[in-house]
Every structure is written in structure tokens, then in C-alpha cells.
């Protein structure tokens, strides 16, 4: 069985090697790329024929840090899903990484089960956000004046139903089943709401639903 590929970008050798050993014990995952800063990782990618599916990105690194590297990856290799790794859980750090394209934000002292859950979720759902990160994003949206525009959007009954369901842990396929619609129609609802609400991903839909009392 082919395993999902993971890259580790971290300048702390002991930590990165320990993390590699842990991930390689997971049944469905394997570390295929390693780098001690963003610049080295980018050079590896440029010469590699195979891209990792997930990149575990340390925030604080010399030469090219996690935020800068994540931004570059989001522009040049958007298929690589970045999970930020940090010792810090302050809101500014979280928002910086998420805005630069990270699909999740993890603290380095998390339990191995949470790491596995995050890896699985980012592949299945496209993101992994802890309660802390979700609250930070919601607070950011509340304080953003541009959010007033989306608050006035009129949604149809089926769009509201869709929003409620995607705010759960259901997959899009399961949402389609509950709504008695085809996956293609559900994709249409999703893209339509992305445009209406001016969001780019599922977490944006969830934040809108939470903010407006829909979820």
C-alpha cells in the first residue's frame, strides 16, 4: 500500500528526527523530504520529481522562516498542504501562518494521536483547525470591517442547509447524501457560496456560519 508523503522543515535536528521516527510508525504516512529551512526545502522541491502531500513547517527558522516559505509554497506548489509547527500559540502567529496559506497550526508538544488526526484531516478535509485556531479566526473575522459585507448576503433555504451541514464533521459526500443531491450539485453549492461569501475554503464557510448563528 502506498503511503502518503510528508515533508519536515525544521532547523532543530533532534526534534525533526524524533518527529520523522514518529510519523514513520503511522500506518498510512511516510517522511519523504527533510530540510532545515525554507530555502533548502524549495531547492529540494525544484530538483525533485515527487512532491510531498503534506509539509510540517516550523515557524521559526534561519534564512527563510515558516511564514515566508508557506507563502511561497501557496503560490508555487499549492498542492502541498502546509501544517504549521510552533512552540507559540499567540493569535498573531496563528493568523500569519493561516493567511499565508497554512491549512492548520499545531503546537510542538501535541500528543501523537493529535498529530495523526491532523495529518488525516488535512488530506480528507483540506484543513485541520483546533478550537484555539478556530476561535482566533472567528475573532479576526469579527474585528474585520470587511465582514460586514458578507453579513448582509441573502442565502436561499438550501444554501443555509448546506452551510449547517458543512459546519459539522461530515464529508462533502455525506452532505450530498443527507441533502439527497449529487456530489456534483454539492460542488456547485460550495463554489457558489465561496463567491457569495467571499471565502476561499471550507473553514471560511464554517467561520461565516458560526459568526452568523447558522451553525
C-alpha positions in Angstrom: 0.0 0.0 0.0 1.3 3.4 -1.0 1.8 5.7 2.0 1.0 9.5 2.0 4.2 11.6 1.7 5.2 14.1 4.4 8.0 16.7 4.5 9.5 18.1 7.7 11.0 21.5 7.6 12.6 22.3 10.9 16.0 23.6 12.0 16.1 21.6 15.2 17.7 18.3 14.2 16.8 16.3 17.3 13.1 17.3 17.1 12.9 16.7 13.3 14.4 13.3 13.6 12.1 12.3 16.5 9.2 13.6 14.5 10.3 11.6 11.5 10.5 8.5 13.6 7.0 9.0 15.0 5.4 9.7 11.6 7.0 6.6 10.1 5.3 4.5 12.7 1.9 5.7 11.4 0.4 3.1 9.0 -0.5 5.5 6.2 2.3 8.1 6.3 6.0 8.3 5.5 8.5 11.1 5.7 10.0 11.6 2.2 11.5 15.1 2.4 13.6 16.9 5.1 15.1 20.4 5.2 16.4 22.7 8.0 15.0 25.9 6.5 12.6 27.1 3.8 15.3 27.9 1.2 16.7 24.4 1.4 13.3 22.9 1.1 12.5 25.0 -2.0 15.7 23.9 -3.7 14.9 20.3 -2.9 11.4 20.7 -4.5 12.9 22.3 -7.6 15.1 19.2 -8.2 12.5 16.6 -7.0 10.2 14.7 -9.3 7.8 13.8 -6.5 6.2 16.4 -4.3 5.2 15.7 -0.7 1.4 15.8 0.0 1.9 17.5 3.4 4.6 19.8 4.8 5.1 20.1 8.5 6.5 23.6 8.7 8.4 25.1 11.7 7.6 28.8 12.1 11.0 30.0 13.4 13.9 29.1 11.2 17.0 30.9 9.9 17.5 32.2 6.3 13.8 31.6 5.3 11.2 31.1 8.0 7.9 29.2 8.0 5.6 32.1 7.2 7.7 33.2 4.1 8.1 29.6 3.0 4.4 28.8 3.3 3.5 31.9 1.3 5.9 30.8 -1.5 4.6 27.3 -1.5 1.0 28.5 -1.6 1.9 30.5 -4.8 4.1 27.9 -6.5 3.1 24.5 -5.2 -0.5 24.9 -3.9 -1.0 21.1 -3.9 1.3 20.8 -0.9 -0.8 21.2 2.3 1.2 23.0 5.0 0.7 22.3 8.7 2.4 24.9 10.8 4.5 23.8 13.8 5.4 26.1 16.6 6.1 26.5 20.3 3.9 29.6 20.3 0.1 29.8 20.4 -0.3 33.6 20.2 -3.0 34.9 17.8 -0.6 36.9 15.6 1.5 33.8 14.8 -1.6 31.7 14.1 -3.2 34.3 11.8 0.1 35.0 10.0 0.5 31.3 9.1 -3.1 30.8 8.1 -3.2 33.9 6.0 0.0 32.8 4.2 -1.7 29.5 3.3 -1.2 27.0 6.1 -4.0 24.5 6.4 -3.5 24.1 10.1 -1.5 25.2 13.2 0.0 22.7 15.6 2.0 23.1 18.8 5.1 21.0 19.1 4.1 19.4 22.3 0.9 17.9 21.0 0.0 14.3 21.6 1.0 11.8 18.8 -2.7 11.0 18.4 -3.5 14.6 17.6 -0.7 14.8 15.0 -2.1 11.7 13.3 -5.6 13.2 13.4 -4.2 16.4 11.9 -2.5 14.5 9.1 -5.6 12.5 8.3 -7.9 15.6 8.4 -5.8 17.8 6.2 -5.9 15.1 3.5 -9.6 14.4 3.9 -11.0 17.8 4.6 -8.2 20.1 3.3 -7.6 21.6 6.7 -7.2 20.9 10.4 -8.0 23.6 13.0 -8.0 23.2 16.7 -10.6 25.0 18.8 -7.9 27.6 19.7 -7.2 28.3 16.0 -10.9 28.4 15.1 -11.6 30.9 17.9 -8.7 33.0 16.7 -10.0 33.1 13.1 -13.6 33.9 14.3 -12.3 36.7 16.4 -10.3 38.0 13.5 -13.3 37.9 11.3 -15.4 39.8 13.9 -12.8 42.6 14.0 -12.5 42.8 10.3 -14.7 45.6 8.9 -15.0 43.8 5.6 -17.0 41.1 7.2 -20.0 43.4 7.4 -20.5 42.9 3.7 -20.8 39.2 4.0 -23.3 39.5 6.9 -25.8 41.1 4.6 -25.7 38.3 2.0 -29.1 36.7 1.4 -29.0 32.9 1.4 -31.5 30.5 0.0 -33.0 27.8 2.2 -30.9 25.1 0.6 -27.8 27.2 0.9 -28.5 27.6 4.6 -29.0 23.8 5.0 -25.7 23.2 3.1 -23.9 25.7 5.4 -25.2 23.9 8.6 -24.1 20.5 7.3 -20.6 21.6 6.2 -20.1 23.1 9.6 -20.2 19.5 11.0 -17.6 16.8 10.6 -19.4 15.4 7.6 -17.6 15.0 4.3 -19.0 16.7 1.2 -20.1 13.2 0.0 -22.1 12.7 3.2 -23.6 16.2 2.9 -24.7 15.3 -0.6 -26.4 12.1 0.7 -28.2 13.9 3.5 -29.5 16.6 1.1 -30.4 14.0 -1.5 -28.3 15.7 -4.1 -25.4 14.5 -6.3 -21.8 15.3 -5.3 -21.6 17.5 -8.5 -24.6 19.6 -7.3 -22.9 19.9 -3.9 -19.8 21.1 -5.5 -21.9 23.7 -7.2 -23.3 24.9 -3.9 -19.8 25.1 -2.4 -18.4 27.1 -5.3 -21.4 29.4 -5.3 -21.1 30.1 -1.6 -17.3 30.7 -1.9 -18.2 33.5 -4.3 -21.2 34.8 -2.4 -19.4 34.9 1.0 -16.0 35.8 -0.4 -14.2 32.9 1.2 -11.7 30.5 -0.2 -12.2 27.3 1.6 -14.4 25.2 4.0 -13.1 26.8 7.1 -14.2 30.1 5.7 -17.7 28.7 5.3 -17.6 27.4 8.9 -16.5 30.7 10.3 -19.3 32.5 8.4 -21.8 30.1 9.8 -20.5 30.4 13.3 -20.4 34.2 13.1 -24.0 34.5 11.8 -25.5 31.9 14.2 -26.1 29.4 11.4 -24.0 26.5 12.8 
